[in-house]
Structure formats: C-alpha cells, structure tokens
Amino acid sequence: MLSEPQDALLPVYAQMPIRPVSGRGAWLVDEDGAEWLDAYGGHAVAATGHSHPRVVEAVAAQARQLMFYSTAVPHPLRSRLARELVARCPDPLGRVFFCNSGAEANENALHLARKATGRTGVASVTGGWHGRTVATLACCDGPSYEAGALRAGMALSSRVAFNDIGSLDATLDDRIAALLVEPVQGMAGARDCSMEFLTAARRICAERGIALVFDEVQCGVGRSGAFTAAERYGVVPDALTLAKGLGSGYPIGAVVAGPMLADGVGVGDLGSTFGGGPVACAAALATLEVITDEDLVANAIRVGAHLAVGARALGARKVWGHGLLLGLDFSRPARELQRALFTHRILTGTASDPEILRLMPPLTLSIQEADVLLAGLREVLAA
Ligand SMILES: Cc1ncc(COP(=O)(O)O)c(C=O)c1O
C-alpha cells in the first residue's frame, strides 16, 4: 500500500523538506504559503529566476502555436537559437547540436570527439561530474558512478589530477579522443580550475590532437562570470556543453562545437527526437534575452562577490568558484549547515566535499536577497 503518491517513484533522490507550489525570482512558496529563499536554484537550473514571466509567455505562446514537430523539418526558432548561442560563445565555436539534458550533451560531444579523432579513450579530471549515461558515468569521479559504468562494460576515463599540469602531460596520450573538464567543478563544490591548468590543457590537447571539451552544464549560461566559462578564462575549447539554466527549467541541452569536431559531421551522425523542439527553443531564446536585457551576468558577478566577502567575514576558510556558482568551506559538515538553513527556509546545496556548502541561486539574486542568505548563515554558524 502506498501512503504517499511519492511512494510509486523509485527512491533515487534524497528529498529536501519543502513542497513548493509556486515560485517567482529567487523565492519559492510552499504548500502552507510560506516563502523560501532558493540559493539552490532547483540545482542551478532557474537561471532567470522561477517562472520568469517572459520565459513563461514564450513557452505558452509557442505551445499554443505548435507544441512540437520533428527535427526532420527546419524550424526558425531552432536556427535562431543556434545563431544566438554561437554569438555568445567564443570563436571559432560555430555549430550547435541540441538535445535535452546535460548528460546527453556531454555524451554527444564525446561521440563527436571520437569520430573526429578516430580514438576511443577519454580523459577527465578528478572531482569531475558529467552525467548519468553510461559514457558520462565513466568520466565521473566517485566509486558508485564508476561502478555503474563498469557494470555496463564501459572503460573508465583516464584521470587527470585537478589543477595538476604534470598530470595533464602524463595522462593525455595518443589513445585519448577528448579531455572532458568542468572549468568550475559543480559537484566537487564549485572548485574552479586555475587559469594555468586550463591554458596548459588547451596547449597540450592541441599539440596531441585531442579535443578539449568544456562541460559547462552547471557553470555556463552566465553563472560563472561570463556567458561561458570559456570566455571568463579566455581559453577556447573544441566544444562546450550547456544545459541546466539554458531553458530556465524547460529541458534543453546543447553542444557548441568548433571546426575540429564540427567539420565532417553529416546527416545521421547525431540525433534526438526532442532535441531543439520549438517550445524548448522558445524557452531558451527567452532565457538568453532576459540574461541580456536584465544584465544578469554582471549581476551574478556583483552579487557573487558580495556573497564571497560576506562568507569570508563569517569565517569561511575558502570560497571556491566564480559568479553565482560558489562553494563555501566553513570547516563544518555542510549537510548540518544545509539542514539548519532549512529551518530558516533557505535552500542551499552540498557537494562531494562534505565541508563545502554550494550556492547556485538564480542569476537574478539581489544584494538584499544575498543578505537574507548571509543573515541565515550567521545564525546557523553561531548556533
Ligand atoms: C557539470 C555537469 N555535467 C553534467 C550534468 C548532467 O546533467 P543532466 O542531469 O541534465 O543530465 C550535471 C548535472 O548536475 C552537471 O552538473
């Protein structure tokens, strides 16, 4: 007998103690009408804030007009979105493939890299996290993820030690098709790669014919100091992947590829029934417009810096990340801080590092809202 509707679901997700019924900006409203500040952002998804009216209207208008038609026909929104993404990504990233999620985007980028290089191996970075398909699990750092890939007969990726240039040099050999790296590692706690590490990765990959792929599923779309982390670092990969915030909650993923991976791609090389569907493209186009019109990248930099200063003043020994993807290390179990913040109706994230509290709020977060978060943190740290 099922006591809750929830019980019919496979129990694969730890559950937060909130039942949101509506949301606006950085706030959620629960079943009792109480407001919660969302510094978790629905896992870095609510880029423009919850249910931004322009995104909602774009989705509704497109759904009324034509909910879906297949990629077997061109659609103006799909073409326009591809152009808008290319305009926001560094040259020469000039071709886009749309899918529905971050894992799919990474999986497809790896397909392109294997096809372009004729090699099978992949390298990833310790602490990295890339998704739940078999090929992406093989690149995730952590025994349970690796076990999933191994059970499926997938070879694990070669591992480069985080921010270790010697390890890049030693690991990237001529069996490797791609180095898959998050410029800011989300799951690890917003651990940002050093400029030197990414610059060396770029140089070594170019010298050895390896595709450099940035997984920007979490750190991209304006979250970490520029529209892409590639731009923030001034390092141009051969492809980057986007998802999460791209549709402000409407599922969409994208691979944006440069000539190394895009040249030579033809009909049938990749595909997805729903990828680049009209409603998803409408959501993503509206998201891009809101990010531009409301200057959300600048806001993320400004409010992120304010949070970092505030967290240090509260005793954080290290603040990882950039913009509004931050990892606060208070040398305390982050799960306890997260739980204590729940009692203040503030949502935050944790990380694979048990002492890092992860913040990935909507990019609309204001200084005043950041102060609500800092005040909550001050109270739970003092308790
Ligand atoms: C960096 C990174 N890559 C890939 C993924 C997988 O994305 P999705 O859950 O949309 O498949 C995630 C999800 O958390 C992520 O943070």
The ligand as an ORCA input file, in Angstrom:
! r2SCAN-3c Opt
* xyz 0 1
  C      28.690     19.617    -14.693
  C      27.525     18.737    -15.004
  N      27.547     17.999    -16.121
  C      26.520     17.213    -16.465
  C      25.401     17.110    -15.666
  C      24.269     16.216    -16.068
  O      23.178     16.976    -16.451
  P      21.732     16.299    -16.573
  O      21.317     15.937    -15.180
  O      20.883     17.375    -17.192
  O      21.872     15.119    -17.443
  C      25.336     17.857    -14.488
  C      24.160     17.751    -13.602
  O      24.180     18.052    -12.434
  C      26.423     18.695    -14.147
  O      26.423     19.413    -13.040
*
